[in-house]
Amino acid sequence: MMQNVHLAPETDEDDLYSGYNDYNPTYDTEELENDTAFQQAVRTSHGRRPPITAKIPSTAVTRPVATGYGSKTSLASSMGRPMTGAIQDGVTRPMTAVRAAGFTKAALRGSAFDPLGQSRGPAPPLEAKNEDSPEEKIRQLEKKVNELVEESCIANSCGDLKLALEKAKDAGRKERVLVRQREQVTTPENINLDLTYSVLFNLASQYSANEMYAEALNTYQVIVKNKMFSNAGRLKVNMGNIYLKQRNYSKAIKFYRMALDQIPSVHKEMRIKIMQNIGVTFIKTGQYSDAINSFEHIMSMAPNLKAGFNLILSYFAVGDRDKMKKAFQKLIAVPLEIDEDDKYISPSDDPHTNLVIEAIKNDHLRQMERERKAMAEKYIMTAAKLIAPVIETSFAVGYDWCVEVVKASQYVELANDLEINKAITYLRQKDFNQAVETLKMFEKKDSRVKSAAATNLSFLYYLENEFSQASSYADLAVNSDRYNPSALTNKGNTVFANGDYEKAAEFYKEALRNDSSCTEALYNIGLTYKKLNRLDEALDCFLKLHAILRNSAQVLYQIANVYELMEDPNQAIEWLMQLISVVPTDSRALSKLGELYDSEGDKSQAFQYYYESYRYFPSNIEVIEWLGAYYIDTQFCEKAIQYFERASLIQPTQVKWQLMVASCFRRSGNYQKALDTYKDIHRKFPENVECLRFLVRLCTDIGLKEVQEYATKLKRLEKMKEIREQRIKSGRDSSGGSRSRREGSAGSDSGQNCSASSKGERLSAKLRALPGTNEPYESSSNKEI
């Protein structure tokens, strides 16, 4: 058995491949042309083998007499079968042996050795593409469909939803044409299903983005029902999202669960997101126990901030205090998975390291980390504010529990913010003493927290008009953190309250230098410039603020007010129109518009805005006064009565409104009602001279017997008035004026309401200054009342 085993010779490892590079001159074909012996053998018969003859027929083959390359004649075999490699009918038959590269029959005729075929010349040009062929048309159409899908997606990302939908529809039309052409040319198996899927999916997405939910659902149904599309079941999540937007919560839950069943368990992240959608939908339907089950499963499998916060909301809805505490602890324990801030602090003076740190300090990853951290802090603060008042006997004890939990977690810095939020909650409950005590606890904390607490204390004292305390705490806040814009703004407010507007402007400017987005400082500096009558600078501040806060009613009003002070009523009206588009029920803005239109002489527009202002706030005396005067001026005294009656209800001690009511009755011809009103006024205000004058006049005109009684009272009051005026030495002789006014009024009563003789009696629409109790309401002069 061992005899067939041959051992390898013991040689050095360096000689394993020896012999492979040995050169055998026998295989040198490049020098055959210069080899005289070889050329002589080819030209002569030297080296030919003698012919083989057979005496009896057998399987032996008679070979031709030839050279090694073959001869011109051939001999048939004894059986009539041509020899392999023989020449038959002048054509050399190729040998069945494997030929060397470059061997051709042309070499038999003495041609040069040309293994690369260089003697044949350049290759013929490529065959021209036939653009009219069906395959080429299909290929071009498919390319066009892909381009349309890409353009649709780009348009959607740029915010042009309408263009994106048009491109998606165009891609769908062209894709259907493409399918029909493919069916005509090739078999149905060659249809590009991926392209069809992408076109339909993009079309459904664009329908959904354009809020065309019915069309989007139909398109998704086409994809889902087609069994040829693999993994199309997960699109039921999109359908569930659409039903959720339509508030069809039962169908949304149904489709979410169908999608959850069709997604394999290996896709854990996708399943968690679907379960989160199911939990949110249960919250919207009020099924809090089902929502709790979903969020509890998520927090046990893959805890995240949103699920933890929603779990707290669900427990809060059902009122389970203990579960709220546990859920809050779970929310606190969710890992953020972000780098520490120490990573972005340079450990050495190495310029290369510092350059790298500077590059990554504010890159996209760092911004994402900041957003994630801010979101976590927002969820925790909101959850603490939500559950603190209900998890314990009082909200203060609840806040203390939340603070202790936060201090033992990775969010230690949030504990101080919770304490400050506790003080703000005291403020909302009008418990200022507790708020102040809570904030004063931070006076010995680190600078950032101390500055925040002092800022709040300063604002508290400012609201209570204790400007000295507000100023001291504002100084403390500024000294603790010089770059705190809120502290600088509060300091500016205290200086502003003391009337030092230039110094207040400096504090506001410093706050803006520290934080250019501090809208409070920008607004206050605009008010300061208004006080300093630097209207152009004030307008510039408010316009900048308007660019930041587009729909702020206060900013719009200030801009209109500045234009009014600059005596540009058209611009003021334009900005006030923008203001009422933001707050259409603001009675002050509407009355200001009416005032501006009135000053411009447009009574109809002024009446419209004054009337709207009265409709929203029917207790503004100035608006009531203008409307009543407007109806008197337009000879509709009956309509003016209701406004003056309301004014008399608002100011019952002011006799002038009741006198105006009586005057309107008299002007409208209802003398009996006017007489009753004057008598009622006389009972309430027995020493009113004007009321007695009108009573005497009306009783005289009607012919009543009480005229003598009222005349006697009038004379006595007038005499007392004269004595009083002499005592105060006013030097005013009112008896002549009273007589002339009385005569003029009597003359106006004898005529019709709207006669020409009563023109001097009409109240102007402005009614800028109504007469006092010692002056009549009507006069024969043209004085505006």
ZIQUI-V456133 format. One line per field, one symbol per residue. burial: + if it has 9 or more other C-alpha atoms within 8 Angstrom, else -. A space follows every 50 residues. Layout:
burial=???
//
This chain:
burial=-------------------------------+------++++-----+-- -----------++++++--++--+-+++---++-++++---++------- ------++---------------------------+++--++--++-++- ++++++---++-++++++++++-++--++-+++---+---+----+++++ ++++++++-+-++-+++-++--++----+--++++++-++++++---++- ++++++++++--+-------++-++++++++++---++-+++-+++-++- --+++-++++++++++----+--++-++++++-+---------+-+---- --++--++-+-+---++-+--++--++-+++-+++-++++++--+++++- +++++++-+-++-++--++++++++++---+--+++-+++-++-----++ ++++++++++++---++-++++++++++-++--+++++++++++++---+ +-++++++++++-+---+--++++++++++---++-+++-+++-++---- -++-++++++++++---++-++++++++++-+---++-+++-++++++-- -+--++++++++++-+--+---+++++++++++--++++++-++++++-- ----++++++++++++++-++-+++-+++-++-----+++++++++++++ ------+--++-++--++---+--++-------------+++-+++-+-- +------+-++-+++-+---+-+--+--++----+
//
